[in-house]
């Protein structure tokens, strides 16, 4: 990964030593979307659950990896 997620101190001098987490999204809503009902497209149902997926991932990070003790968190996207 590059940019702010790079572990290379030359390419990312400010944050290279920080813990980095990349949460990939798969529903095209950029982590914010939520639709109660699926959208029909080309006879297929598409479910938008980016918000729920992101909330669950962050919950897991807080509970399992003690992200709640972090003093600085950067969210980018």
Steps between C-alpha positions, in 0.01 A plus 500: 500500500619847431446853619394544860478119539860440396741352755793662316643793703616674181157486335301556818725683748225596743304177541721213379534357852132525588270198494303507176167336428344477156131415492402404148144561397313294250160660450612822329365737766832601647423374852207736556212345309207316643177404330235298679385331182719367221521681167414297193753539217513273195269253675738477797453622856767738626522561874656823624643435847824701502405680821419180688818330376718793605338525843557128561863521387566797731324323787729199451806727499390671822415176680764258368793731432442768765457781248307676776836572667629684194589863556502593129293353217497613139218395270554549129339385183 
